[in-house]
Amino acid sequence: RQAVFEFLGEAEETLNKIRERDVEWLIESGRCVHGVTFTDGRKGGTLCCEGGRYKLDEDRRGLEPGDTVGVSAIPDSICRNMKGGSLGAASGAGWDPNQPPPVVECEVVVAKPLVVRPIIPSDKDSLSKSRSKLFRVDKLANRVQFTRAVAAIHLASA
């Protein structure tokens, strides 16, 4: 039960950072890729991210294969304000805090170029059909660590 509570706490903290932090800060810290479009990946069920703003920095981990990310549509009001790659005054996620957009949970398959696979396969269709829409990809809570903790508890109690 403690592992579940720890994961849920980390997930809540991560979502709050996504909603409240400045997008530029999230990009600089390697936790966000902003303004991507999707094409079908080479392997079934994957999506290749094209374009977008991100920070490649060897001192920061960034997005790596196995990471869980949240993909969400960028609000049209933010897309209209994006000029020359600048986010202008887009603080936070640019979302109405009372009505955040739906987030599609995905796993990073390849880091460079960024290729993701939706956790729920049917979510791929909703993302790939929105080719003209811009999306952001945000790093979520550490699902790998949670899965390993639950597996270890299961083995210990067997």
Sequence and secondary structure as in RCSB ss.txt:
>XXXX:A:sequence
RQAVFEFLGEAEETLNKIRERDVEWLIESGRCVHGVTFTDGRKGGTLCCEGGRYKLDEDRRGLEPGDTVGVSAIP
DSICRNMKGGSLGAASGAGWDPNQPPPVVECEVVVAKPLVVRPIIPSDKDSLSKSRSKLFRVDKLANRVQFTRAV
AAIHLASA
>XXXX:A:secstr
 HHHHHHHHHHHHHHHHHHHS HHHHHHTTSEEEEEEEEE SSTT EEEEEEE    TTS  S TT EEEEEE  
HHHHHH BTTB TT  TTSS TTS    EEEEEEETTTTEEEESSTTHHHHHHT TTS EEEEE   HHHHHHHH
HHHHHHH 
